[in-house]
Structures are given as C-alpha cells and as structure tokens.
C-alpha cells in the first residue's frame, strides 16, 4: 500500500522521478558507533532478472558515489567497502538507490543482506514507479507519487518479490541517466568524480555490447530451431495418414516438450 516517507530522500531523487527504482532507507544508530567512519557490505542476490543495475549513495552529504552492475542471469553481487562518514552527515538515515534496466520475470526474487562489523544496520525497502499521466498536458491537476514500502517474503526478512506493477527500465534509458549525472556535476551542490562518470560510461558500453551479442546469438538459435520445428511438423504431416490419433497427439506433445525446454 502507499507509504509516505517521514523524510525526503536526498540522493539525486528528483532526477529519477521518470524511472522505476528501488530505495533502501538505511538507518544507523550513531550513539553506539565507536568510529565516525564505517564500512559496510551490501549483498544483492537476484533471481529472474536480466539486465543492468545502476546504484548510487552518498557517503557524506555533498558527495555522490555510483556504479553499474551487469546481471546477465541469476547472480549475486557483493558491494564491498561502502564507506560512510557519519561525522559529515546530518541525521541517522542514508539513501541507497538501485535503478534496474532490463527485464524482470514474473517469478523473481531479490535478496538483500547488509553486513557491518561496527553496528547493526536496519533498513526498509521502497519502490518508486513513474507516473506518465498528464506529462504533456497543461493541467491544474498535480500528481504526487508515493513510495511503496515492500514487505519481505514470509519467513525470510531479507527476500522480496517484485510484483508486476514494478518494472525494469528500458535499457536505452541508461544513457539518459548518465546524462543526468553529467548535469548534476558542477551545477548542483554535489561532488561527483569525473572518473566515476567515465567508468560508468565505459562499463555501460561494454555491458550493452555484450547483451547485444548474446541477443543476436539467441535470435540466430531461435531461427535455426524454428526451421527444425517446421521440418518436424512437415514430417508428421507426411505420416499423418498412417498414424493413429493417439500417436499423432504423442508426437505433437513430444515436439512441444522438446522446444519448450530449450526456450524456457
């Protein structure tokens, strides 16, 4: 159900209103942290997702860190040594943004594990979906989207299922997001490393090229298999007069099973 945050998330949020994204609200208890600078690890385990994952966070108020991950199939990503300087951050809450580009299957799972040797960290996971209503219409109606707080799967506090209303963004939009980073750098009160932007651009080009090659190979494979299906159906058609109805149904079932397993 709709959920309003009791604070305004700060990590480039207003540049993400037209994207589907996940928002981790990390909560530190400063009073029991012996050091002001801490490191933590976030482990993301995905099932049923293919594509790219852009993430960003602020180690301090004025600094923005980000990177991109390639998830060609079910995989685990360990984001190590994420540093947070608590002495240069107002409040106890930190934002961690995950923007997916690609495709979620209906059967999907997202598991999040957060490790920190200094202190226990609590978090809540929220989802944002863009609203395209009245985007190009001059209207007095103002639409205020709200975050949806995602509840963990029963019996596992760290695992989530993303319903069909939450979608991954089109892969082409990753370049729009990178352009937004270039806009932020130098024009807002946020420090962004130019080398980080160059690194993300380089990785994005590499990952998308790899995805394109795999898609082309898959299309070629499908084309070959399509011809094989047609050949098998032609063979069945040529023998249909000599086969019983039961045998014909068995042959059809065999063809369906064979090719369903290849492309499931």
C-alpha positions, 0 to 999 in steps of 0.5 A: 500500500502507499507509504509516505516517507517521514523524510525526503530522500536526498540522493539525486531523487528528483532526477529519477522521478521518470524511472522505476527504482528501488530505495533502501532507507538505511538507518544507523544508530550513531550513539553506539558507533565507536568510529565516525567512519564505517564500512559496510557490505551490501549483498544483492542476490537476484533471481529472474532478472536480466539486465543492468543495475545502476546504484548510487549513495552518498557517503557524506552529504555533498558527495555522490558515489555510483556504479553499474552492475551487469546481471546477465542471469541469476547472480549475486553481487557483493558491494564491498567497502561502502564507506560512510562518514557519519561525522559529515552527515546530518541525521541517522538515515542514508539513501541507497538507490538501485535503478534496474534496466532490463527485464524482470520475470514474473517469478523473481526474487531479490535478496538483500543482506547488509553486513557491518562489523561496527553496528547493526544496520536496519533498513526498509525497502521502497519502490518508486514507479513513474507516473506518465499521466498528464506529462504533456498536458497543461493541467491544474491537476498535480500528481504526487507519487508515493513510495511503496514500502515492500514487505519481505517474503514470509519467513525470510526478512531479507527476500522480496518479490517484485510484483508486476506493477514494478518494472525494469527500465528500458535499457536505452534509458541508461544513457539518459541517466548518465546524462543526468549525472553529467548535469548534476556535476558542477551545477548542483551542490554535489561532488561527483568524480569525473572518473566515476562518470567515465567508468560508468560510461565505459562499463555501460558500453561494454555491458550493452555490447555484450547483451547485444551479442548474446541477443543476436546469438539467441535470435540466430538459435531461435531461427535455426530451431524454428526451421527444425520445428517446421521440418518436424511438423512437415514430417508428421504431416507426411505420416499423418495418414498412417498414424493413429490419433493417439500417436499423432497427439504423442508426437505433437506433445513430444515436439512441444516438450522438446522446444519448450525446454530449450526456450524456457 
